[in-house]
Amino acid sequence: MAYRYWCGECSFKTSWGTESQGQKEHLEHYTVHHTGLVPGGQVETNRKDPDGGGSCLAFIALAVLLVFLAASCHH
Ligand SMILES: [Zn+2]
């Protein structure tokens, strides 16, 4: 699950990431751009996780390839 936090004061949106990453980025944005205001806005969630899903699959494919290479070396 990916999270994206929307600023309640302007059109700023954090990048997609984990819940804690988004909260941190959102808080940093308020500290810099809306000093003294309580962080507001809304949270957008994405079950497909567009950033994490693809790279994870590529990593599994690479790991499988390495296992095959390692196995063929021992023969
Ligand atoms: Zn803002």
N, CA, C, O and the ligand as a Tripos MOL2 file, in Angstrom:
@<TRIPOS>MOLECULE
protein
  301   299    76     0     0
PROTEIN
NO_CHARGES

@<TRIPOS>ATOM
      1 N           0.8460   -1.2060    0.0000 N.3       1 MET1
      2 CA          0.0000    0.0000    0.0000 C.3       1 MET1
      3 C           0.8730    1.2440    0.0000 C.2       1 MET1
      4 O           1.7640    1.3770    0.8390 O.2       1 MET1
      5 N           0.6270    2.1590   -0.9350 N.am      2 ALA2
      6 CA          1.3830    3.4110   -1.0100 C.3       2 ALA2
      7 C           0.5230    4.5580   -0.4950 C.2       2 ALA2
      8 O          -0.7000    4.5500   -0.6410 O.2       2 ALA2
      9 N           1.1700    5.5260    0.0980 N.am      3 TYR3
     10 CA          0.4580    6.6740    0.6780 C.3       3 TYR3
     11 C           0.9650    7.9670    0.0570 C.2       3 TYR3
     12 O           2.1540    8.1000   -0.2340 O.2       3 TYR3
     13 N           0.0630    8.9180   -0.1460 N.am      4 ARG4
     14 CA          0.4320   10.2380   -0.6210 C.3       4 ARG4
     15 C          -0.3750   11.2680    0.1690 C.2       4 ARG4
     16 O          -1.6040   11.1990    0.2160 O.2       4 ARG4
     17 N           0.3120   12.2080    0.7800 N.am      5 TYR5
     18 CA         -0.3510   13.2110    1.6140 C.3       5 TYR5
     19 C          -0.5370   14.4930    0.8250 C.2       5 TYR5
     20 O           0.3800   14.9680    0.1560 O.2       5 TYR5
     21 N          -1.7480   15.0500    0.9130 N.am      6 TRP6
     22 CA         -2.0780   16.3020    0.2370 C.3       6 TRP6
     23 C          -2.0520   17.4330    1.2520 C.2       6 TRP6
     24 O          -2.5560   17.2880    2.3660 O.2       6 TRP6
     25 N          -1.4650   18.5570    0.8670 N.am      7 CYS7
     26 CA         -1.4300   19.7250    1.7210 C.3       7 CYS7
     27 C          -2.8260   20.3570    1.7830 C.2       7 CYS7
     28 O          -3.5330   20.4120    0.7760 O.2       7 CYS7
     29 N          -3.2190   20.8340    2.9750 N.am      8 GLY8
     30 CA         -4.5310   21.4680    3.1280 C.3       8 GLY8
     31 C          -4.5010   22.9540    2.8090 C.2       8 GLY8
     32 O          -5.5490   23.5950    2.7320 O.2       8 GLY8
     33 N          -3.3140   23.5040    2.6250 N.am      9 GLU9
     34 CA         -3.1580   24.9480    2.4200 C.3       9 GLU9
     35 C          -2.8490   25.3120    0.9690 C.2       9 GLU9
     36 O          -3.2180   26.3960    0.5180 O.2       9 GLU9
     37 N          -2.1770   24.4270    0.2320 N.am     10 CYS10
     38 CA         -1.8270   24.7010   -1.1630 C.3      10 CYS10
     39 C          -1.9700   23.3980   -1.9560 C.2      10 CYS10
     40 O          -2.5170   22.4220   -1.4440 O.2      10 CYS10
     41 N          -1.4860   23.3760   -3.1920 N.am     11 SER11
     42 CA         -1.6820   22.2040   -4.0510 C.3      11 SER11
     43 C          -0.5520   21.1900   -3.9310 C.2      11 SER11
     44 O          -0.4220   20.3020   -4.7720 O.2      11 SER11
     45 N           0.2660   21.3190   -2.8900 N.am     12 PHE12
     46 CA          1.3870   20.3970   -2.7000 C.3      12 PHE12
     47 C           0.9100   18.9810   -2.3720 C.2      12 PHE12
     48 O          -0.0380   18.7940   -1.6090 O.2      12 PHE12
     49 N           1.5940   17.9700   -2.9710 N.am     13 LYS13
     50 CA          1.3390   16.5660   -2.6560 C.3      13 LYS13
     51 C           2.6900   15.9010   -2.4290 C.2      13 LYS13
     52 O           3.6400   16.1870   -3.1570 O.2      13 LYS13
     53 N           2.7990   15.0320   -1.4510 N.am     14 THR14
     54 CA          4.0630   14.3150   -1.2500 C.3      14 THR14
     55 C           4.1930   13.2440   -2.3270 C.2      14 THR14
     56 O           3.2200   12.9220   -3.0100 O.2      14 THR14
     57 N           5.3850   12.6980   -2.4760 N.am     15 SER15
     58 CA          5.5670   11.5990   -3.4200 C.3      15 SER15
     59 C           4.9860   10.3250   -2.7950 C.2      15 SER15
     60 O           4.7920   10.2600   -1.5810 O.2      15 SER15
     61 N           4.7100    9.3090   -3.6310 N.am     16 TRP16
     62 CA          4.1750    8.0420   -3.1290 C.3      16 TRP16
     63 C           5.2250    7.3580   -2.2690 C.2      16 TRP16
     64 O           6.4040    7.3270   -2.6200 O.2      16 TRP16
     65 N           4.7920    6.8130   -1.1460 N.am     17 GLY17
     66 CA          5.7290    6.1060   -0.2710 C.3      17 GLY17
     67 C           4.9820    5.4250    0.8560 C.2      17 GLY17
     68 O           3.7640    5.2580    0.7950 O.2      17 GLY17
     69 N           5.7110    5.0350    1.8800 N.am     18 THR18
     70 CA          5.0730    4.4080    3.0350 C.3      18 THR18
     71 C           4.3490    5.4810    3.8390 C.2      18 THR18
     72 O           4.5360    6.6770    3.6130 O.2      18 THR18
     73 N           3.5160    5.0340    4.7870 N.am     19 GLU19
     74 CA          2.7340    5.9560    5.5940 C.3      19 GLU19
     75 C           3.6490    6.8960    6.3830 C.2      19 GLU19
     76 O           3.3970    8.0990    6.4440 O.2      19 GLU19
     77 N           4.7110    6.3510    6.9870 N.am     20 SER20
     78 CA          5.6050    7.1690    7.8070 C.3      20 SER20
     79 C           6.4280    8.1280    6.9400 C.2      20 SER20
     80 O           6.7040    9.2550    7.3510 O.2      20 SER20
     81 N           6.8200    7.6800    5.7380 N.am     21 GLN21
     82 CA          7.5510    8.5400    4.7940 C.3      21 GLN21
     83 C           6.7030    9.7520    4.4150 C.2      21 GLN21
     84 O           7.1790   10.8870    4.4120 O.2      21 GLN21
     85 N           5.4260    9.4830    4.0930 N.am     22 GLY22
     86 CA          4.5110   10.5400    3.6820 C.3      22 GLY22
     87 C           4.2470   11.5230    4.7990 C.2      22 GLY22
     88 O           4.2170   12.7340    4.5790 O.2      22 GLY22
     89 N           4.0540   10.9950    6.0150 N.am     23 GLN23
     90 CA          3.8070   11.8590    7.1760 C.3      23 GLN23
     91 C           4.9880   12.7840    7.4100 C.2      23 GLN23
     92 O           4.8120   13.9660    7.7040 O.2      23 GLN23
     93 N           6.1990   12.2410    7.2790 N.am     24 LYS24
     94 CA          7.4190   13.0040    7.5000 C.3      24 LYS24
     95 C           7.5550   14.1180    6.4530 C.2      24 LYS24
     96 O           7.8780   15.2600    6.7790 O.2      24 LYS24
     97 N           7.2990   13.7540    5.1830 N.am     25 GLU25
     98 CA          7.3970   14.7090    4.0770 C.3      25 GLU25
     99 C           6.3410   15.8110    4.2190 C.2      25 GLU25
    100 O           6.6130   16.9860    3.9700 O.2      25 GLU25
    101 N           5.1390   15.4120    4.6220 N.am     26 HIS26
    102 CA          4.0320   16.3250    4.8140 C.3      26 HIS26
    103 C           4.3630   17.3280    5.9260 C.2      26 HIS26
    104 O           4.1170   18.5280    5.7970 O.2      26 HIS26
    105 N           4.9190   16.8080    7.0090 N.am     27 LEU27
    106 CA          5.2820   17.6390    8.1590 C.3      27 LEU27
    107 C           6.4010   18.6150    7.7850 C.2      27 LEU27
    108 O           6.3850   19.7810    8.1820 O.2      27 LEU27
    109 N           7.3770   18.1150    7.0110 N.am     28 GLU28
    110 CA          8.4850   18.9670    6.5640 C.3      28 GLU28
    111 C           7.9810   20.1050    5.6730 C.2      28 GLU28
    112 O           8.4590   21.2350    5.7710 O.2      28 GLU28
    113 N           7.0120   19.7990    4.8050 N.am     29 HIS29
    114 CA          6.4170   20.8020    3.9290 C.3      29 HIS29
    115 C           5.7500   21.8950    4.7680 C.2      29 HIS29
    116 O           5.8950   23.0820    4.4780 O.2      29 HIS29
    117 N           5.0180   21.4850    5.8100 N.am     30 TYR30
    118 CA          4.3480   22.4600    6.6850 C.3      30 TYR30
    119 C           5.3670   23.2940    7.4550 C.2      30 TYR30
    120 O           5.1770   24.4960    7.6450 O.2      30 TYR30
    121 N           6.4390   22.6580    7.8940 N.am     31 THR31
    122 CA          7.4750   23.3710    8.6450 C.3      31 THR31
    123 C           8.0940   24.4660    7.7950 C.2      31 THR31
    124 O           8.3820   25.5540    8.2930 O.2      31 THR31
    125 N           8.3040   24.1810    6.4950 N.am     32 VAL32
    126 CA          8.9550   25.1280    5.5910 C.3      32 VAL32
    127 C           7.9740   26.1510    5.0290 C.2      32 VAL32
    128 O           8.2590   27.3480    5.0390 O.2      32 VAL32
    129 N           6.8070   25.6900    4.5330 N.am     33 HIS33
    130 CA          5.8890   26.5580    3.7940 C.3      33 HIS33
    131 C           4.7400   27.1350    4.6150 C.2      33 HIS33
    132 O           4.2370   28.2120    4.2950 O.2      33 HIS33
    133 N           4.3200   26.4430    5.6570 N.am     34 HIS34
    134 CA          3.1770   26.9300    6.4410 C.3      34 HIS34
    135 C           3.5530   26.9040    7.9300 C.2      34 HIS34
    136 O           2.8930   26.2610    8.7460 O.2      34 HIS34
    137 N           4.6130   27.6090    8.2470 N.am     35 THR35
    138 CA          5.1430   27.6250    9.6080 C.3      35 THR35
    139 C           4.0800   28.0730   10.6090 C.2      35 THR35
    140 O           3.4160   29.0890   10.4080 O.2      35 THR35
    141 N           3.9280   27.3100   11.6830 N.am     36 GLY36
    142 CA          2.9980   27.6660   12.7470 C.3      36 GLY36
    143 C           1.6100   27.0820   12.5760 C.2      36 GLY36
    144 O           0.7970   27.1360   13.4980 O.2      36 GLY36
    145 N           1.3230   26.5140   11.3840 N.am     37 LEU37
    146 CA         -0.0020   25.9260   11.1500 C.3      37 LEU37
    147 C           0.0100   24.4360   11.4940 C.2      37 LEU37
    148 O           1.0350   23.7680   11.3570 O.2      37 LEU37
    149 N          -1.1260   23.9280   11.9370 N.am     38 VAL38
    150 CA         -1.2710   22.5010   12.2100 C.3      38 VAL38
    151 C          -1.4610   21.7790   10.8670 C.2      38 VAL38
    152 O          -2.3450   22.1500   10.0940 O.2      38 VAL38
    153 N          -0.6370   20.7440   10.5760 N.am     39 PRO39
    154 CA         -0.7590   20.0390    9.2960 C.3      39 PRO39
    155 C          -2.1650   19.5050    9.0420 C.2      39 PRO39
    156 O          -2.7370   18.8150    9.8850 O.2      39 PRO39
    157 N          -2.7210   19.8330    7.8630 N.am     40 GLY40
    158 CA         -4.0550   19.3670    7.4990 C.3      40 GLY40
    159 C          -4.0200   18.7140    6.1320 C.2      40 GLY40
    160 O          -2.9800   18.2070    5.7090 O.2      40 GLY40
    161 N          -5.1580   18.7220    5.4340 N.am     41 GLY41
    162 CA         -5.2200   18.1150    4.1110 C.3      41 GLY41
    163 C          -5.7650   16.7140    4.1950 C.2      41 GLY41
    164 O          -6.4990   16.3840    5.1270 O.2      41 GLY41
    165 N          -5.4070   15.8660    3.2120 N.am     42 GLN42
    166 CA         -5.9410   14.5130    3.1940 C.3      42 GLN42
    167 C          -4.8820   13.5130    2.7510 C.2      42 GLN42
    168 O          -3.8210   13.8800    2.2450 O.2      42 GLN42
    169 N          -5.2030   12.2370    2.9570 N.am     43 VAL43
    170 CA         -4.2890   11.1570    2.5810 C.3      43 VAL43
    171 C          -4.8940   10.3840    1.4170 C.2      43 VAL43
    172 O          -6.0700   10.0230    1.4490 O.2      43 VAL43
    173 N          -4.0920   10.1320    0.3940 N.am     44 GLU44
    174 CA         -4.5240    9.3190   -0.7410 C.3      44 GLU44
    175 C          -3.7800    7.9930   -0.6480 C.2      44 GLU44
    176 O          -2.5710    7.9770   -0.4150 O.2      44 GLU44
    177 N          -4.4830    6.8920   -0.8260 N.am     45 THR45
    178 CA         -3.8260    5.5820   -0.7580 C.3      45 THR45
    179 C          -3.9420    4.8560   -2.1000 C.2      45 THR45
    180 O          -4.8970    5.0610   -2.8490 O.2      45 THR45
    181 N          -2.9690    4.0160   -2.3850 N.am     46 ASN46
    182 CA         -2.9680    3.2480   -3.6280 C.3      46 ASN46
    183 C          -2.5460    1.8090   -3.3190 C.2      46 ASN46
    184 O          -1.4060    1.5550   -2.9290 O.2      46 ASN46
    185 N          -3.4670    0.8890   -3.4960 N.am     47 ARG47
    186 CA         -3.2040   -0.5130   -3.1800 C.3      47 ARG47
    187 C          -2.2060   -1.1430   -4.1490 C.2      47 ARG47
    188 O          -1.5110   -2.0990   -3.8040 O.2      47 ARG47
    189 N          -2.1430   -0.6000   -5.3570 N.am     48 LYS48
    190 CA         -1.2760   -1.2040   -6.3660 C.3      48 LYS48
    191 C           0.2040   -0.8900   -6.1230 C.2      48 LYS48
    192 O           1.0800   -1.6070   -6.6060 O.2      48 LYS48
    193 N           0.4770    0.1680   -5.3850 N.am     49 ASP49
    194 CA          1.8430    0.5620   -5.0630 C.3      49 ASP49
    195 C           2.7030    0.6580   -6.3320 C.2      49 ASP49
    196 O           3.5830   -0.1770   -6.5390 O.2      49 ASP49
    197 N           2.4600    1.6690   -7.1850 N.am     50 PRO50
    198 CA          3.1180    1.7770   -8.4980 C.3      50 PRO50
    199 C           4.6440    1.8400   -8.4290 C.2      50 PRO50
    200 O           5.3170    1.4140   -9.3680 O.2      50 PRO50
    201 N           5.1910    2.3530   -7.3540 N.am     51 ASP51
    202 CA          6.6490    2.4670   -7.2420 C.3      51 ASP51
    203 C           7.2710    1.1660   -6.7630 C.2      51 ASP51
    204 O           8.2850    0.7240   -7.3020 O.2      51 ASP51
    205 N           6.6670    0.5520   -5.7530 N.am     52 GLY52
    206 CA          7.2720   -0.6290   -5.1340 C.3      52 GLY52
    207 C           7.0440   -1.9100   -5.9160 C.2      52 GLY52
    208 O           7.9250   -2.7690   -5.9470 O.2      52 GLY52
    209 N           5.8730   -2.0670   -6.5560 N.am     53 GLY53
    210 CA          5.5070   -3.3190   -7.2090 C.3      53 GLY53
    211 C           6.4500   -3.7420   -8.3110 C.2      53 GLY53
    212 O           6.9050   -4.8860   -8.3290 O.2      53 GLY53
    213 N           6.7550   -2.8410   -9.2340 N.am     54 GLY54
    214 CA          7.5950   -3.1710  -10.3820 C.3      54 GLY54
    215 C           9.0140   -3.5170   -9.9990 C.2      54 GLY54
    216 O           9.5740   -4.4940  -10.4980 O.2      54 GLY54
    217 N           9.6010   -2.7320   -9.1220 N.am     55 SER55
    218 CA         10.9970   -2.9570   -8.7410 C.3      55 SER55
    219 C          11.1330   -4.2540   -7.9630 C.2      55 SER55
    220 O          12.1600   -4.9270   -8.0490 O.2      55 SER55
    221 N          10.1010   -4.6090   -7.2030 N.am     56 CYS56
    222 CA         10.1320   -5.8440   -6.4260 C.3      56 CYS56
    223 C          10.1310   -7.0460   -7.3700 C.2      56 CYS56
    224 O          10.8790   -8.0010   -7.1580 O.2      56 CYS56
    225 N           9.2950   -7.0040   -8.4110 N.am     57 LEU57
    226 CA          9.2350   -8.0820   -9.3940 C.3      57 LEU57
    227 C          10.5590   -8.2250  -10.1240 C.2      57 LEU57
    228 O          11.0230   -9.3410  -10.3580 O.2      57 LEU57
    229 N          11.1830   -7.0810  -10.4910 N.am     58 ALA58
    230 CA         12.4630   -7.0940  -11.1820 C.3      58 ALA58
    231 C          13.5280   -7.7270  -10.2960 C.2      58 ALA58
    232 O          14.3980   -8.4520  -10.7760 O.2      58 ALA58
    233 N          13.4500   -7.4440   -8.9970 N.am     59 PHE59
    234 CA         14.4120   -7.9930   -8.0450 C.3      59 PHE59
    235 C          14.2740   -9.5080   -7.9570 C.2      59 PHE59
    236 O          15.2780  -10.2190   -7.9080 O.2      59 PHE59
    237 N          13.0330  -10.0110   -7.9370 N.am     60 ILE60
    238 CA         12.7810  -11.4570   -7.8630 C.3      60 ILE60
    239 C          13.3340  -12.1290   -9.1290 C.2      60 ILE60
    240 O          13.9570  -13.1870   -9.0460 O.2      60 ILE60
    241 N          13.1070  -11.5150  -10.2980 N.am     61 ALA61
    242 CA         13.5990  -12.0520  -11.5610 C.3      61 ALA61
    243 C          15.1210  -12.1240  -11.5520 C.2      61 ALA61
    244 O          15.7000  -13.1000  -12.0280 O.2      61 ALA61
    245 N          15.7710  -11.0990  -11.0140 N.am     62 LEU62
    246 CA         17.2270  -11.0560  -10.9280 C.3      62 LEU62
    247 C          17.7370  -12.1390   -9.9850 C.2      62 LEU62
    248 O          18.7350  -12.7990  -10.2770 O.2      62 LEU62
    249 N          17.0540  -12.3250   -8.8510 N.am     63 ALA63
    250 CA         17.4450  -13.3230   -7.8620 C.3      63 ALA63
    251 C          17.3530  -14.7210   -8.4620 C.2      63 ALA63
    252 O          18.2380  -15.5490   -8.2440 O.2      63 ALA63
    253 N          16.2740  -14.9930   -9.2250 N.am     64 VAL64
    254 CA         16.0770  -16.2970   -9.8600 C.3      64 VAL64
    255 C          17.1930  -16.5530  -10.8800 C.2      64 VAL64
    256 O          17.7270  -17.6580  -10.9730 O.2      64 VAL64
    257 N          17.5310  -15.5020  -11.6450 N.am     65 LEU65
    258 CA         18.5840  -15.5980  -12.6520 C.3      65 LEU65
    259 C          19.9340  -15.9290  -12.0020 C.2      65 LEU65
    260 O          20.6910  -16.7540  -12.5120 O.2      65 LEU65
    261 N          20.2220  -15.2770  -10.8760 N.am     66 LEU66
    262 CA         21.4680  -15.5090  -10.1590 C.3      66 LEU66
    263 C          21.5580  -16.9350   -9.6250 C.2      66 LEU66
    264 O          22.6300  -17.5410   -9.6300 O.2      66 LEU66
    265 N          20.4230  -17.4700   -9.1620 N.am     67 VAL67
    266 CA         20.3800  -18.8470   -8.6580 C.3      67 VAL67
    267 C          20.6890  -19.8150   -9.8010 C.2      67 VAL67
    268 O          21.4300  -20.7800   -9.6170 O.2      67 VAL67
    269 N          20.1200  -19.5570  -10.9780 N.am     68 PHE68
    270 CA         20.3820  -20.4210  -12.1370 C.3      68 PHE68
    271 C          21.8490  -20.3540  -12.5390 C.2      68 PHE68
    272 O          22.4480  -21.3800  -12.8590 O.2      68 PHE68
    273 N          22.4270  -19.1730  -12.5260 N.am     69 LEU69
    274 CA         23.8310  -18.9790  -12.8860 C.3      69 LEU69
    275 C          24.7330  -19.6960  -11.8980 C.2      69 LEU69
    276 O          25.6890  -20.3670  -12.2870 O.2      69 LEU69
    277 N          24.4190  -19.5470  -10.6030 N.am     70 ALA70
    278 CA         25.2100  -20.1690   -9.5520 C.3      70 ALA70
    279 C          25.1420  -21.6920   -9.6740 C.2      70 ALA70
    280 O          26.1520  -22.3730   -9.4920 O.2      70 ALA70
    281 N          23.9540  -22.2320   -9.9800 N.am     71 ALA71
    282 CA         23.7450  -23.6650  -10.1100 C.3      71 ALA71
    283 C          24.5390  -24.2060  -11.3080 C.2      71 ALA71
    284 O          25.1220  -25.2860  -11.2240 O.2      71 ALA71
    285 N          24.5630  -23.4700  -12.4050 N.am     72 SER72
    286 CA         25.2540  -23.9410  -13.6030 C.3      72 SER72
    287 C          26.7740  -23.8980  -13.4160 C.2      72 SER72
    288 O          27.4870  -24.6540  -14.0760 O.2      72 SER72
    289 N          27.2790  -23.0500  -12.5510 N.am     73 CYS73
    290 CA         28.7160  -22.9380  -12.2910 C.3      73 CYS73
    291 C          29.2410  -24.1600  -11.5630 C.2      73 CYS73
    292 O          30.4070  -24.5210  -11.7240 O.2      73 CYS73
    293 N          28.4040  -24.8020  -10.7660 N.am     74 HIS74
    294 CA         28.8520  -25.9100   -9.9360 C.3      74 HIS74
    295 C          28.9600  -27.2190  -10.7120 C.2      74 HIS74
    296 O          29.4720  -28.2010  -10.1750 O.2      74 HIS74
    297 N          28.4940  -27.2600  -11.9550 N.am     75 HIS75
    298 CA         28.5240  -28.4950  -12.7220 C.3      75 HIS75
    299 C          29.8500  -28.7310  -13.4050 C.2      75 HIS75
    300 O          30.0210  -29.7390  -14.0900 O.2      75 HIS75
    301 ZN          1.3050   23.5890    1.3330 Zn       76 ZN76
@<TRIPOS>BOND
     1     1     2 1
     2     2     3 1
     3     3     4 2
     4     3     5 am
     5     5     6 1
     6     6     7 1
     7     7     8 2
     8     7     9 am
     9     9    10 1
    10    10    11 1
    11    11    12 2
    12    11    13 am
    13    13    14 1
    14    14    15 1
    15    15    16 2
    16    15    17 am
    17    17    18 1
    18    18    19 1
    19    19    20 2
    20    19    21 am
    21    21    22 1
    22    22    23 1
    23    23    24 2
    24    23    25 am
    25    25    26 1
    26    26    27 1
    27    27    28 2
    28    27    29 am
    29    29    30 1
    30    30    31 1
    31    31    32 2
    32    31    33 am
    33    33    34 1
    34    34    35 1
    35    35    36 2
    36    35    37 am
    37    37    38 1
    38    38    39 1
    39    39    40 2
    40    39    41 am
    41    41    42 1
    42    42    43 1
    43    43    44 2
    44    43    45 am
    45    45    46 1
    46    46    47 1
    47    47    48 2
    48    47    49 am
    49    49    50 1
    50    50    51 1
    51    51    52 2
    52    51    53 am
    53    53    54 1
    54    54    55 1
    55    55    56 2
    56    55    57 am
    57    57    58 1
    58    58    59 1
    59    59    60 2
    60    59    61 am
    61    61    62 1
    62    62    63 1
    63    63    64 2
    64    63    65 am
    65    65    66 1
    66    66    67 1
    67    67    68 2
    68    67    69 am
    69    69    70 1
    70    70    71 1
    71    71    72 2
    72    71    73 am
    73    73    74 1
    74    74    75 1
    75    75    76 2
    76    75    77 am
    77    77    78 1
    78    78    79 1
    79    79    80 2
    80    79    81 am
    81    81    82 1
    82    82    83 1
    83    83    84 2
    84    83    85 am
    85    85    86 1
    86    86    87 1
    87    87    88 2
    88    87    89 am
    89    89    90 1
    90    90    91 1
    91    91    92 2
    92    91    93 am
    93    93    94 1
    94    94    95 1
    95    95    96 2
    96    95    97 am
    97    97    98 1
    98    98    99 1
    99    99   100 2
   100    99   101 am
   101   101   102 1
   102   102   103 1
   103   103   104 2
   104   103   105 am
   105   105   106 1
   106   106   107 1
   107   107   108 2
   108   107   109 am
   109   109   110 1
   110   110   111 1
   111   111   112 2
   112   111   113 am
   113   113   114 1
   114   114   115 1
   115   115   116 2
   116   115   117 am
   117   117   118 1
   118   118   119 1
   119   119   120 2
   120   119   121 am
   121   121   122 1
   122   122   123 1
   123   123   124 2
   124   123   125 am
   125   125   126 1
   126   126   127 1
   127   127   128 2
   128   127   129 am
   129   129   130 1
   130   130   131 1
   131   131   132 2
   132   131   133 am
   133   133   134 1
   134   134   135 1
   135   135   136 2
   136   135   137 am
   137   137   138 1
   138   138   139 1
   139   139   140 2
   140   139   141 am
   141   141   142 1
   142   142   143 1
   143   143   144 2
   144   143   145 am
   145   145   146 1
   146   146   147 1
   147   147   148 2
   148   147   149 am
   149   149   150 1
   150   150   151 1
   151   151   152 2
   152   151   153 am
   153   153   154 1
   154   154   155 1
   155   155   156 2
   156   155   157 am
   157   157   158 1
   158   158   159 1
   159   159   160 2
   160   159   161 am
   161   161   162 1
   162   162   163 1
   163   163   164 2
   164   163   165 am
   165   165   166 1
   166   166   167 1
   167   167   168 2
   168   167   169 am
   169   169   170 1
   170   170   171 1
   171   171   172 2
   172   171   173 am
   173   173   174 1
   174   174   175 1
   175   175   176 2
   176   175   177 am
   177   177   178 1
   178   178   179 1
   179   179   180 2
   180   179   181 am
   181   181   182 1
   182   182   183 1
   183   183   184 2
   184   183   185 am
   185   185   186 1
   186   186   187 1
   187   187   188 2
   188   187   189 am
   189   189   190 1
   190   190   191 1
   191   191   192 2
   192   191   193 am
   193   193   194 1
   194   194   195 1
   195   195   196 2
   196   195   197 am
   197   197   198 1
   198   198   199 1
   199   199   200 2
   200   199   201 am
   201   201   202 1
   202   202   203 1
   203   203   204 2
   204   203   205 am
   205   205   206 1
   206   206   207 1
   207   207   208 2
   208   207   209 am
   209   209   210 1
   210   210   211 1
   211   211   212 2
   212   211   213 am
   213   213   214 1
   214   214   215 1
   215   215   216 2
   216   215   217 am
   217   217   218 1
   218   218   219 1
   219   219   220 2
   220   219   221 am
   221   221   222 1
   222   222   223 1
   223   223   224 2
   224   223   225 am
   225   225   226 1
   226   226   227 1
   227   227   228 2
   228   227   229 am
   229   229   230 1
   230   230   231 1
   231   231   232 2
   232   231   233 am
   233   233   234 1
   234   234   235 1
   235   235   236 2
   236   235   237 am
   237   237   238 1
   238   238   239 1
   239   239   240 2
   240   239   241 am
   241   241   242 1
   242   242   243 1
   243   243   244 2
   244   243   245 am
   245   245   246 1
   246   246   247 1
   247   247   248 2
   248   247   249 am
   249   249   250 1
   250   250   251 1
   251   251   252 2
   252   251   253 am
   253   253   254 1
   254   254   255 1
   255   255   256 2
   256   255   257 am
   257   257   258 1
   258   258   259 1
   259   259   260 2
   260   259   261 am
   261   261   262 1
   262   262   263 1
   263   263   264 2
   264   263   265 am
   265   265   266 1
   266   266   267 1
   267   267   268 2
   268   267   269 am
   269   269   270 1
   270   270   271 1
   271   271   272 2
   272   271   273 am
   273   273   274 1
   274   274   275 1
   275   275   276 2
   276   275   277 am
   277   277   278 1
   278   278   279 1
   279   279   280 2
   280   279   281 am
   281   281   282 1
   282   282   283 1
   283   283   284 2
   284   283   285 am
   285   285   286 1
   286   286   287 1
   287   287   288 2
   288   287   289 am
   289   289   290 1
   290   290   291 1
   291   291   292 2
   292   291   293 am
   293   293   294 1
   294   294   295 1
   295   295   296 2
   296   295   297 am
   297   297   298 1
   298   298   299 1
   299   299   300 2
@<TRIPOS>SUBSTRUCTURE
     1 MET1         2 RESIDUE 1 A MET
     2 ALA2         6 RESIDUE 1 A ALA
     3 TYR3        10 RESIDUE 1 A TYR
     4 ARG4        14 RESIDUE 1 A ARG
     5 TYR5        18 RESIDUE 1 A TYR
     6 TRP6        22 RESIDUE 1 A TRP
     7 CYS7        26 RESIDUE 1 A CYS
     8 GLY8        30 RESIDUE 1 A GLY
     9 GLU9        34 RESIDUE 1 A GLU
    10 CYS10       38 RESIDUE 1 A CYS
    11 SER11       42 RESIDUE 1 A SER
    12 PHE12       46 RESIDUE 1 A PHE
    13 LYS13       50 RESIDUE 1 A LYS
    14 THR14       54 RESIDUE 1 A THR
    15 SER15       58 RESIDUE 1 A SER
    16 TRP16       62 RESIDUE 1 A TRP
    17 GLY17       66 RESIDUE 1 A GLY
    18 THR18       70 RESIDUE 1 A THR
    19 GLU19       74 RESIDUE 1 A GLU
    20 SER20       78 RESIDUE 1 A SER
    21 GLN21       82 RESIDUE 1 A GLN
    22 GLY22       86 RESIDUE 1 A GLY
    23 GLN23       90 RESIDUE 1 A GLN
    24 LYS24       94 RESIDUE 1 A LYS
    25 GLU25       98 RESIDUE 1 A GLU
    26 HIS26      102 RESIDUE 1 A HIS
    27 LEU27      106 RESIDUE 1 A LEU
    28 GLU28      110 RESIDUE 1 A GLU
    29 HIS29      114 RESIDUE 1 A HIS
    30 TYR30      118 RESIDUE 1 A TYR
    31 THR31      122 RESIDUE 1 A THR
    32 VAL32      126 RESIDUE 1 A VAL
    33 HIS33      130 RESIDUE 1 A HIS
    34 HIS34      134 RESIDUE 1 A HIS
    35 THR35      138 RESIDUE 1 A THR
    36 GLY36      142 RESIDUE 1 A GLY
    37 LEU37      146 RESIDUE 1 A LEU
    38 VAL38      150 RESIDUE 1 A VAL
    39 PRO39      154 RESIDUE 1 A PRO
    40 GLY40      158 RESIDUE 1 A GLY
    41 GLY41      162 RESIDUE 1 A GLY
    42 GLN42      166 RESIDUE 1 A GLN
    43 VAL43      170 RESIDUE 1 A VAL
    44 GLU44      174 RESIDUE 1 A GLU
    45 THR45      178 RESIDUE 1 A THR
    46 ASN46      182 RESIDUE 1 A ASN
    47 ARG47      186 RESIDUE 1 A ARG
    48 LYS48      190 RESIDUE 1 A LYS
    49 ASP49      194 RESIDUE 1 A ASP
    50 PRO50      198 RESIDUE 1 A PRO
    51 ASP51      202 RESIDUE 1 A ASP
    52 GLY52      206 RESIDUE 1 A GLY
    53 GLY53      210 RESIDUE 1 A GLY
    54 GLY54      214 RESIDUE 1 A GLY
    55 SER55      218 RESIDUE 1 A SER
    56 CYS56      222 RESIDUE 1 A CYS
    57 LEU57      226 RESIDUE 1 A LEU
    58 ALA58      230 RESIDUE 1 A ALA
    59 PHE59      234 RESIDUE 1 A PHE
    60 ILE60      238 RESIDUE 1 A ILE
    61 ALA61      242 RESIDUE 1 A ALA
    62 LEU62      246 RESIDUE 1 A LEU
    63 ALA63      250 RESIDUE 1 A ALA
    64 VAL64      254 RESIDUE 1 A VAL
    65 LEU65      258 RESIDUE 1 A LEU
    66 LEU66      262 RESIDUE 1 A LEU
    67 VAL67      266 RESIDUE 1 A VAL
    68 PHE68      270 RESIDUE 1 A PHE
    69 LEU69      274 RESIDUE 1 A LEU
    70 ALA70      278 RESIDUE 1 A ALA
    71 ALA71      282 RESIDUE 1 A ALA
    72 SER72      286 RESIDUE 1 A SER
    73 CYS73      290 RESIDUE 1 A CYS
    74 HIS74      294 RESIDUE 1 A HIS
    75 HIS75      298 RESIDUE 1 A HIS
    76 ZN76       301 GROUP 0 **** ****
